[in-house]
Amino acid sequence: MVIWFSEAFANYFSKYGDITDSVIMIDKHSGRPRGFGFVTFSDPAVADKVLAEDHVIDGRMVEVKRTVPREDMEVKGVPKTKKIFVGGIPPALTDDELKEYFSSYGNIIEQQIMLDHKTGRSRGFGFVTLRVKTL
């Protein structure tokens, strides 16, 4: 179900423009979709077209919002986070092993190895979000 929905998600938004990446966020404990995802278009102007319309995917109304990277959100007194890209991840590496490795650099808020939508295999890259000092 998740792989099929991921393909439908990417196919739906590809009608607006070239997609460089798309991902449906998955709960790491249950393996089920968390109910949201992200699409990155090669042309940032395409996002404005997408935001201007209502969207229904597989009979469900989908809310579309522009994302703001966590590191750009500034709230006084609240710990900030820093999301980093990690490339060259070996295919057999697990989320837990990724977390364990980067935990020596600070408190890990979230880690995710990106998976291929069709095969479910690692795409060789991921993201790690670390907590940084408070403002």
Buried (B, 14 or more C-beta within 10 A) or exposed (E): EBBEBBBBBBEBBEEBBEBEEBBBEBEEEEEEBEEEBEBBBEEEEBBEEBEEEEBEEEEEEBEEEEEEEEEEEEEEEEEBBBBEEBEEBEEEBEBEBBBEBBEEEBEBBBBBBBBEBEEEEBBBBBBBBBEBEEE
